[in-house]
């Protein structure tokens, strides 16, 4: 679990903070577990809300999902979660 410094908490917007917490939880799960899939869907929705992508399915959705998986894998290899 990530240790948050006070200045990080103050600088982090609510959506980014929520995505970080969800990513930490997801990293502990089997990617095929229903909860992991639901968390991935929630992360994608939050990314759309944040404005990183238009709210459409297709290529944009896939790129967000792939980025989330890459971030989780990278953090898992480092032994640190998002």
Phi, psi and omega in degrees: 000138181288135174270124183263129174275154182302317181293328176294317179298320180291329183272344185270128177286164186298320182292315179298318178299313180298318179296323178295315180296315179297321179296321177300314181295318182295325182297336180277350188256159169293129183302338181269355179293145180305320179295320178298319179294320178294319178297319177300316178297320179295320178297320178296316178299316179297322177296321177296316179298319181295341177100013180285349185197144173298153182279079177218156174270166178117219186302318182296316178301315180296319181294322177295314180299315179297321179295318179298314179298318179297316180297315180296315179298317180297315180292323179296319178296324178284345183082012180232141179263165179300000000 
